């Protein structure tokens, strides 16, 4: 009878440690949750930056002109454009 009880306790210990939703699985899920929270924070910061940029593009004409000149290569009427050849 004692052998069966010890075997049962060992079996239950193995299930609690390594089974589905056991201690090992819980530790793995906690690490994954921490990584997802970090990623979520980074994405939230990127969203805040994009919202700031959208507001600037909608309301700040000098910023809009700077973006048009730097990223789109646009020039204002009356600007002198220099082209250098190799």
Backbone as JSON Lines, residues from 0, in Angstrom:
{"i":0,"aa":"X","n":[0.82,-1.2,0.0],"ca":[0.0,0.0,0.0],"c":[0.86,1.26,0.0]}
{"i":1,"aa":"X","n":[1.96,1.22,0.76],"ca":[2.86,2.37,0.84],"c":[3.53,2.68,-0.49]}
{"i":2,"aa":"X","n":[3.84,1.62,-1.28],"ca":[4.47,1.82,-2.58],"c":[3.52,2.58,-3.52]}
{"i":3,"aa":"X","n":[2.26,2.22,-3.46],"ca":[1.28,2.87,-4.32],"c":[1.09,4.34,-3.94]}
{"i":4,"aa":"X","n":[1.11,4.61,-2.65],"ca":[0.96,5.99,-2.18],"c":[2.16,6.83,-2.6]}
{"i":5,"aa":"X","n":[3.35,6.3,-2.46],"ca":[4.56,7.02,-2.88],"c":[4.54,7.22,-4.39]}
{"i":6,"aa":"X","n":[4.17,6.17,-5.12],"ca":[4.08,6.29,-6.58],"c":[3.07,7.33,-7.0]}
{"i":7,"aa":"X","n":[1.94,7.35,-6.32],"ca":[0.9,8.33,-6.62],"c":[1.39,9.75,-6.33]}
{"i":8,"aa":"X","n":[2.06,9.97,-5.22],"ca":[2.58,11.29,-4.86],"c":[3.63,11.74,-5.87]}
{"i":9,"aa":"X","n":[4.52,10.84,-6.27],"ca":[5.54,11.17,-7.28],"c":[4.87,11.51,-8.6]}
{"i":10,"aa":"X","n":[3.9,10.7,-9.0],"ca":[3.18,10.96,-10.25],"c":[2.49,12.33,-10.22]}
{"i":11,"aa":"X","n":[1.83,12.66,-9.13],"ca":[1.15,13.95,-9.0],"c":[2.16,15.1,-9.0]}
{"i":12,"aa":"X","n":[3.3,14.9,-8.37],"ca":[4.34,15.92,-8.38],"c":[4.85,16.2,-9.78]}
{"i":13,"aa":"X","n":[5.03,15.13,-10.56],"ca":[5.47,15.29,-11.95],"c":[4.4,16.02,-12.75]}
{"i":14,"aa":"X","n":[3.13,15.66,-12.56],"ca":[2.05,16.35,-13.28],"c":[1.98,17.83,-12.91]}
{"i":15,"aa":"X","n":[2.12,18.13,-11.62],"ca":[2.05,19.52,-11.17],"c":[3.22,20.32,-11.74]}
{"i":16,"aa":"X","n":[4.38,19.7,-11.83],"ca":[5.56,20.42,-12.31],"c":[5.58,20.54,-13.83]}
{"i":17,"aa":"X","n":[5.39,19.43,-14.52],"ca":[5.59,19.42,-15.96],"c":[4.31,19.29,-16.78]}
{"i":18,"aa":"X","n":[3.19,19.1,-16.16],"ca":[1.95,18.89,-16.89],"c":[1.42,20.18,-17.52]}
{"i":19,"aa":"X","n":[0.31,20.03,-18.23],"ca":[-0.34,21.18,-18.84],"c":[-0.74,22.16,-17.73]}
{"i":20,"aa":"X","n":[-0.35,23.41,-17.88],"ca":[-0.57,24.46,-16.89],"c":[0.15,24.18,-15.58]}
{"i":21,"aa":"X","n":[1.26,23.49,-15.69],"ca":[2.06,23.2,-14.52],"c":[3.01,24.35,-14.21]}
{"i":22,"aa":"X","n":[3.94,24.11,-13.31],"ca":[4.88,25.16,-12.9],"c":[5.78,25.61,-14.05]}
{"i":23,"aa":"X","n":[6.28,24.66,-14.83],"ca":[7.15,25.01,-15.95],"c":[6.38,25.83,-16.97]}
{"i":24,"aa":"X","n":[5.17,25.41,-17.27],"ca":[4.32,26.13,-18.23],"c":[3.99,27.53,-17.71]}
{"i":25,"aa":"X","n":[3.75,27.65,-16.43],"ca":[3.45,28.96,-15.84],"c":[4.64,29.91,-15.96]}
{"i":26,"aa":"X","n":[5.84,29.4,-15.72],"ca":[7.04,30.24,-15.85],"c":[7.24,30.69,-17.3]}
{"i":27,"aa":"X","n":[7.02,29.77,-18.23],"ca":[7.16,30.1,-19.65],"c":[6.14,31.16,-20.05]}
{"i":28,"aa":"X","n":[4.92,31.0,-19.61],"ca":[3.86,31.97,-19.94],"c":[4.14,33.33,-19.3]}
{"i":29,"aa":"X","n":[4.7,33.35,-18.1],"ca":[5.03,34.62,-17.45],"c":[6.1,35.36,-18.25]}
{"i":30,"aa":"X","n":[7.13,34.64,-18.72],"ca":[8.16,35.26,-19.55],"c":[7.57,35.8,-20.84]}
{"i":31,"aa":"X","n":[6.69,35.03,-21.45],"ca":[6.05,35.47,-22.7],"c":[5.18,36.71,-22.46]}
{"i":32,"aa":"X","n":[4.45,36.73,-21.34],"ca":[3.62,37.88,-20.99],"c":[4.47,39.13,-20.8]}
{"i":33,"aa":"X","n":[5.61,38.98,-20.12],"ca":[6.51,40.12,-19.92],"c":[7.03,40.65,-21.26]}
{"i":34,"aa":"X","n":[7.38,39.75,-22.17],"ca":[7.86,40.17,-23.49],"c":[6.75,40.88,-24.27]}
{"i":35,"aa":"X","n":[5.53,40.37,-24.18],"ca":[4.42,41.01,-24.89],"c":[4.1,42.39,-24.3]}
{"i":36,"aa":"X","n":[4.22,42.53,-22.98],"ca":[4.0,43.84,-22.37],"c":[5.05,44.84,-22.83]}
{"i":37,"aa":"X","n":[6.3,44.39,-22.95],"ca":[7.36,45.27,-23.45],"c":[7.08,45.69,-24.88]}
{"i":38,"aa":"X","n":[6.71,44.72,-25.73],"ca":[6.37,45.03,-27.12],"c":[5.19,45.99,-27.19]}
{"i":39,"aa":"X","n":[4.19,45.78,-26.35],"ca":[3.02,46.64,-26.33],"c":[3.4,48.07,-25.96]}
{"i":40,"aa":"X","n":[4.3,48.23,-25.0],"ca":[4.75,49.57,-24.61],"c":[5.48,50.27,-25.75]}
{"i":41,"aa":"X","n":[6.31,49.52,-26.48],"ca":[7.02,50.1,-27.62],"c":[6.05,50.52,-28.72]}
{"i":42,"aa":"X","n":[5.06,49.7,-28.98],"ca":[4.07,50.02,-30.01],"c":[3.24,51.23,-29.58]}
{"i":43,"aa":"X","n":[2.91,51.33,-28.3],"ca":[2.16,52.49,-27.8],"c":[2.97,53.76,-27.98]}
{"i":44,"aa":"X","n":[4.27,53.7,-27.74],"ca":[5.13,54.87,-27.95],"c":[5.19,55.26,-29.42]}
{"i":45,"aa":"X","n":[5.27,54.27,-30.3],"ca":[5.26,54.55,-31.74],"c":[3.94,55.2,-32.14]}
{"i":46,"aa":"X","n":[2.83,54.75,-31.58],"ca":[1.53,55.35,-31.87],"c":[1.48,56.8,-31.43]}
{"i":47,"aa":"X","n":[2.04,57.1,-30.24],"ca":[2.07,58.49,-29.77],"c":[2.88,59.37,-30.72]}
{"i":48,"aa":"X","n":[4.02,58.85,-31.18],"ca":[4.84,59.61,-32.13],"c":[4.09,59.85,-33.44]}
{"i":49,"aa":"X","n":[3.4,58.83,-33.93],"ca":[2.65,58.99,-35.18],"c":[1.51,59.98,-35.01]}
{"i":50,"aa":"X","n":[0.84,59.98,-33.86],"ca":[-0.23,60.95,-33.61],"c":[0.33,62.37,-33.6]}
{"i":51,"aa":"X","n":[1.51,62.55,-32.96],"ca":[2.14,63.88,-32.97],"c":[2.47,64.33,-34.38]}
{"i":52,"aa":"X","n":[2.99,63.4,-35.19],"ca":[3.33,63.74,-36.57],"c":[2.08,64.09,-37.36]}
{"i":53,"aa":"X","n":[1.0,63.36,-37.16],"ca":[-0.26,63.64,-37.86],"c":[-0.77,65.02,-37.49]}
{"i":54,"aa":"X","n":[-0.73,65.34,-36.19],"ca":[-1.19,66.67,-35.77],"c":[-0.34,67.77,-36.38]}
{"i":55,"aa":"X","n":[0.98,67.55,-36.43],"ca":[1.87,68.55,-37.03],"c":[1.57,68.71,-38.52]}
{"i":56,"aa":"X","n":[1.37,67.6,-39.22],"ca":[1.09,67.68,-40.65],"c":[-0.24,68.36,-40.93]}
{"i":57,"aa":"X","n":[-1.2,68.23,-40.04],"ca":[-2.51,68.84,-40.24],"c":[-2.53,70.33,-39.89]}
{"i":58,"aa":"X","n":[-1.7,70.73,-38.92],"ca":[-1.87,72.09,-38.39],"c":[-0.65,73.0,-38.52]}
{"i":59,"aa":"X","n":[0.54,72.47,-38.75],"ca":[1.75,73.28,-38.74],"c":[2.3,73.38,-40.17]}
{"i":60,"aa":"X","n":[2.03,74.5,-40.82],"ca":[2.44,74.67,-42.22],"c":[3.96,74.65,-42.4]}
{"i":61,"aa":"X","n":[4.75,75.29,-41.53],"ca":[6.21,75.18,-41.71],"c":[6.71,73.73,-41.61]}
{"i":62,"aa":"X","n":[6.13,72.95,-40.73],"ca":[6.52,71.53,-40.64],"c":[6.13,70.79,-41.92]}
{"i":63,"aa":"X","n":[4.95,71.05,-42.42],"ca":[4.49,70.43,-43.66],"c":[5.42,70.79,-44.81]}
{"i":64,"aa":"X","n":[5.84,72.06,-44.88],"ca":[6.76,72.49,-45.94],"c":[8.1,71.79,-45.79]}
{"i":65,"aa":"X","n":[8.6,71.65,-44.55],"ca":[9.87,70.98,-44.32],"c":[9.81,69.52,-44.78]}
{"i":66,"aa":"X","n":[8.7,68.84,-44.47],"ca":[8.55,67.45,-44.9],"c":[8.49,67.37,-46.42]}
{"i":67,"aa":"X","n":[7.75,68.27,-47.04],"ca":[7.63,68.26,-48.5],"c":[8.99,68.48,-49.16]}
{"i":68,"aa":"X","n":[9.79,69.36,-48.58],"ca":[11.12,69.64,-49.16],"c":[12.08,68.47,-48.92]}
{"i":69,"aa":"X","n":[12.14,67.98,-47.69],"ca":[13.15,66.98,-47.34],"c":[12.8,65.58,-47.84]}
{"i":70,"aa":"X","n":[11.55,65.18,-47.71],"ca":[11.2,63.8,-48.04],"c":[10.68,63.65,-49.47]}
{"i":71,"aa":"X","n":[10.06,64.69,-50.0],"ca":[9.48,64.58,-51.34],"c":[10.28,65.32,-52.4]}
{"i":72,"aa":"X","n":[11.29,66.07,-51.97],"ca":[12.13,66.78,-52.93],"c":[11.44,67.95,-53.61]}
{"i":73,"aa":"X","n":[10.43,68.51,-53.0],"ca":[9.68,69.61,-53.6],"c":[10.43,70.92,-53.36]}
{"i":74,"aa":"X","n":[10.21,71.88,-54.23],"ca":[10.82,73.21,-54.09],"c":[9.71,74.25,-54.15]}
{"i":75,"aa":"X","n":[9.99,75.36,-53.54],"ca":[9.05,76.47,-53.53],"c":[9.29,77.33,-54.78]}
{"i":76,"aa":"X","n":[8.28,78.01,-55.2],"ca":[8.41,78.88,-56.35],"c":[9.43,79.98,-56.03]}
{"i":77,"aa":"X","n":[10.37,80.17,-56.92],"ca":[11.41,81.17,-56.72],"c":[12.68,80.61,-56.11]}
{"i":78,"aa":"X","n":[12.69,79.37,-55.69],"ca":[13.9,78.75,-55.16],"c":[14.87,78.44,-56.3]}
{"i":79,"aa":"X","n":[16.15,78.55,-56.01],"ca":[17.16,78.15,-56.97],"c":[17.55,76.7,-56.69]}
{"i":80,"aa":"X","n":[17.55,75.89,-57.72],"ca":[17.86,74.49,-57.58],"c":[19.2,74.23,-58.26]}
{"i":81,"aa":"X","n":[20.12,73.64,-57.51],"ca":[21.43,73.3,-58.04],"c":[21.49,71.79,-58.24]}
{"i":82,"aa":"X","n":[21.95,71.38,-59.4],"ca":[22.11,69.96,-59.67],"c":[23.58,69.72,-59.98]}
{"i":83,"aa":"X","n":[24.16,68.83,-59.28],"ca":[25.56,68.5,-59.45],"c":[25.68,67.18,-60.2]}
{"i":84,"aa":"X","n":[26.53,67.16,-61.2],"ca":[26.76,65.94,-61.96],"c":[28.08,65.35,-61.54]}
{"i":85,"aa":"X","n":[28.2,64.07,-61.74],"ca":[29.43,63.37,-61.34],"c":[30.5,63.51,-62.38]}
